[in-house]
Amino acid sequence: MREFSRRRFVVSAAALGASFVACRTLPRPTGGAWKERRDLYPEGVASGDPESDSVLLWTRRPFQDVRREARLLVEVSEDSSFTRVVASTRVPISIESDWTCRALVGGLAPARVYWYRFVDDDGFASRLGRTRTAPSGDDPHTARFAFVSCQNVNQGAQNAYRRMIFEDERAPESERLDFVLHLGDFIYEIVWYPEDRPKGYYDRRLRDVVRYASGEKIRDFHIPTTVDDYRAVYRAYLHDPDLQDARARWPFVSIWDNHEFSWLGWQGLQVFGGETRPAQTRKVAANQAWFEYQPARVKKPGGADVDRFDPPRVADTPVTQFDDSGLGLEPNNLAAVGSLTGYRALRWGRHVDLLITDQHSYRSEDPCTKPEIAALSTPDFPQMWPEEALVILDAGRTYDGGKPPLHLSSVKPAVPNVRRDQPPQTILGAQQKAWFLEHLKSSRATWKIWANSEGTLDGRIDPQNLPSGITKPWHGAGYANFGGGGDYSSAYLERAEIYDLVQRQGITGFATVSGDRHSFWAGLAAKALPPQPFEPVGVAFITGSISAPGIVEALEHSLPKDHPLRALYLATPRGRTPPEPALNLLLCHGVRSCLEYQSSGDLARARRLSNPDLAPHLSFVDMGGHGYAVVRASGDAIECEFVCIPRPLERSERPDGGQLLYRVVHRTPFWGRGQRPKLEQHVVEGNPALSIR
Ligand SMILES: [Fe+2]
């Protein structure tokens, strides 16, 4: 442990916009009288971003009277009965920060569980929180953490957290989770009020969780427009008992995905109905609310001596000029994007360096949201986009040595190449990418884990192998990209740049954990697939959503019953119902396997018709699964366990959060320089039949 330096912690706390709480050398019992009043702290407590000697603590204590400021006592103890209190300090809160409190506690011991609470001047206390510090950098113990994404309190239940808590409470202390990595879509800013869709959303009941005081209605949903609107949706989500209990039990390490700001948002811009509109004021509002509600070591510019956000003044102004990495140079855009820096690294003992990146604040425009190219995907081939067209769009003006075509691929009628004058696509942006690559090169941890809100594994389909006569001829030249863009599976050049660096530098132990896709995926990280050379440089895992609906659920409600290709997505072999997610089989094995499965219902026979070139990188895909994933990283191997629960339409009243559908463990032994990573799979419980390659 580094020697305790009060000055160092005061400086770090100020830089994080947090109050500083120092630990004393000798623990003492709690001094004052107190009474727990959860109703006065309606959003509970939380902790975040632990280091080996410090952690951020959080609560919210709103006052309804005329006061604009107050103080809270923060108490941190080595035991849950507070007989060994190591810190107790009063910290300020104010209406300016919506009564939220961020306190950095410094001088803690490494790899230690601590308990904390907040007490107001009347002796009314928050619920107890439990947290844990990081192990020191040379600690050889196995690191254990869960990773999650995409919780939708408006449309579903957070049973996955109840299951996680239930299992952790029963695990031996040495096998409990160290922290929860939240990869975004912590909130969904798009909210349907129950009356907007009286029949609900798919088979889901719409909950009346939040009403925006300002807000904007678009089609049949509502979006936030002010910081108070964004704050309201965080508060609504934190009233969910399962989410709130999870935040009180483990430290969270969080990064936003898109919905913390805007569905198709990028930089300080929003996109609705194919129209891009300036939204710098909303980006700042989104960042402010995130900062106030997530205890994280993120950076805000200036004002390092205040523990509130201080939003920069911006105006919604069109962004017309972009630099060579796609960054909009308009001053309000730069100020909005710069109002919070989320990318950062977290060290966890000898074995884990977590490199956390932001996929939305710096990215260039997603070409697939442009209306001009919508014709690349047709209802005849649902969710299929010609791969060669996406490669051309991604490369922009650099395609084919600087000779991009005027039109995209062989698609008829011709679709214009809208990116032929533009720089290659980037998701990370220049500055963040430089930071990421440098950190990747210099990391000495066994596992360099890229905590990336968006998936990196390719999802491909082989419509070129459909027997003739089933439907129209496929309009692409070869493979189809499933879903068409938005993440690293169509940011070909940037992904290749990262993977090439890993290969060139001989970096081992490169693993990626992601969310966003509302589905479970496990596979090898490779920049290209056959007929290109297939050269994996790492492993990648994607977790299913906590509760937001996924594509299988969407297809069940939207794919016509008589669609000629229905069997590729939803199988009803020999008329069996309910439909099975053939899409999993499609992405792992191809169209021929799906057609065989539909006609015979024989999975072994279907697998024998697998297209070996389609997905040599994949070992598991479940496009309908919900739940969470657990990583265990040691000196020998990295394991990723998928814990899959039934579709969480309603809250389970069971203490374990309801039944499990399956539990499957993916294991990769550590590989040396020049060796290829390998994935092994072990089904522990249940039967994820169509998901296994
Ligand atoms: Fe999501």
Residues whose N, C-alpha, C, O or C-beta is under 5 A from the ligand:
A	BS01	LIG	C150 D185 D516 A548
